[in-house]
Amino acid sequence: MSPTLDIAAVRAQFPSLATGFVFAENAGGSQILGSCVDKITDYLINTNAQHGAGYEHSVKATDRVAQGKRAVAELFGVEGGDAEDQVVLGGSSTQLVENLARAIEQDIRPGEEIIVTGEHETNAGPWKKLAARTGAALHLWEHTPLPTSPANPYAVSLQIPALLPLISRTTRLVAISATSNLLGSVTDVAAVVTAVKEKAKALGARKVEVCVDCVAYAPHRRMEVERWGVDYAVFSLYKVYGPHVSALYIHPAALSTSLSSLAHHFLPDTVYKIQPGGPGYELAYSATALPAYLRSLSPARTLGASFALIQAHEEGLVRRLLGWLGAPGQWERSVRVVGEGLGDLGAEVGRRVPTVSFVVVGRRSADVVRVFDESGTVGIRYGHCYAYTLVERLSPKIDIDDAVVRISLVHYNTLEEVDKIIEVLDMALGS
């Protein structure tokens, strides 16, 4: 019999879950592993020293942060002895992509073009501002309606055929999301990268790089930046069961040929050139707990096997929640799933992570969520969730600030919790 996720063992690793509160806003930030908290405390008590000196505490502190970067590199899917030299840490993914855009600015030539999606502004806003500063043309890879749901105008997704006409001889950078933080849809990153780079090469483009936002992907699927062939990738550890710190992957070729330094002029030309100032050292060290925890979830003790178990468990959550939201009774209540519903997915539920957004036509999303807030038992949210451009371009139009109701689950959530969410939701829709 195939192994399954031991949910009781999983939940025991997260101290905050003991309260019984249903955390269903995990796309905004997951709960933290107890082992991460232990490592933060350990670092601050035993190795709270400046780096680079020869005394014992400094040597150990320096090594511990290097261990943290190697752990993050492992999560990215980077292998090899120099893996830590391909990772930058910072306060947030938005900050890191902004730094990246500043560092790449001098390599943008007149007339070149940048393509973004309407997903989370983390991997769109910095590139929009870069285009404005440099005069680069900016193009939007639009979400297109799903032919399987003609009755639901909010059933949309990204399709590669809609991207390819945007690729030209002057395309310089394409910024995409591995998973939508609003729609929950998973992008085939490797297929996108291959399609983009093959067409750009055929057209004679000077250089095309791909930056992928993995923030909404990393809690649910194994990142594989080397296999994907991306040049840059970003994710947030605080959405992958760690502390509030984020990470940026940079391909070695891009580091040496595309990026100028944002750091002190006398520092060496390494990954630190786009890390002006160090991260919280204790936060970096605590990252060592993340791969260890994830590997422990499967008998094989590999990230690949563990994420397969996570995906299988989360598919059950998706089926239960989308099955209820897409039922005829909810359609009659004017509930419309934003993105792919269960009928669109068919047997391919793996195209979806358990981040589910919907609107109730004729009702304010804020009013639906207020019932959850008042219950005191379940936490969800409403709004555009920083996928501002995507929400803005939905048709029929919805209030950009009220936007959608979003329920976002991860592997420590249970079917029983989904049933509790449905119970409160049923009450909210009937009120």
JOZIRA-V112783 format. One record per helix or strand of 2 or more residues. SS is the DSSP state (hx for helix, st for strand). FROM is the first residue (numbers start at 1). LEN is the number of residues. If there is no record, write none. Layout:
BEGIN
ss:SS from:FROM len:LEN
ss:SS from:FROM len:LEN
END
This chain:
BEGIN
ss:hx from:7 len:6
ss:hx from:15 len:5
ss:st from:22 len:2
ss:hx from:26 len:3
ss:hx from:34 len:13
ss:hx from:56 len:21
ss:hx from:83 len:4
ss:st from:87 len:4
ss:hx from:93 len:15
ss:st from:113 len:5
ss:hx from:121 len:3
ss:hx from:125 len:10
ss:st from:137 len:5
ss:st from:143 len:3
ss:hx from:147 len:3
ss:st from:156 len:3
ss:hx from:160 len:5
ss:st from:171 len:7
ss:st from:185 len:2
ss:hx from:189 len:15
ss:st from:209 len:5
ss:hx from:225 len:4
ss:st from:232 len:5
ss:hx from:237 len:3
ss:st from:246 len:5
ss:hx from:252 len:6
ss:hx from:271 len:4
ss:hx from:281 len:6
ss:hx from:288 len:8
ss:hx from:303 len:23
ss:hx from:328 len:5
ss:st from:335 len:4
ss:hx from:342 len:4
ss:hx from:349 len:3
ss:st from:355 len:6
ss:hx from:365 len:11
ss:st from:378 len:2
ss:st from:381 len:3
ss:hx from:388 len:5
ss:st from:403 len:6
ss:hx from:415 len:16
END
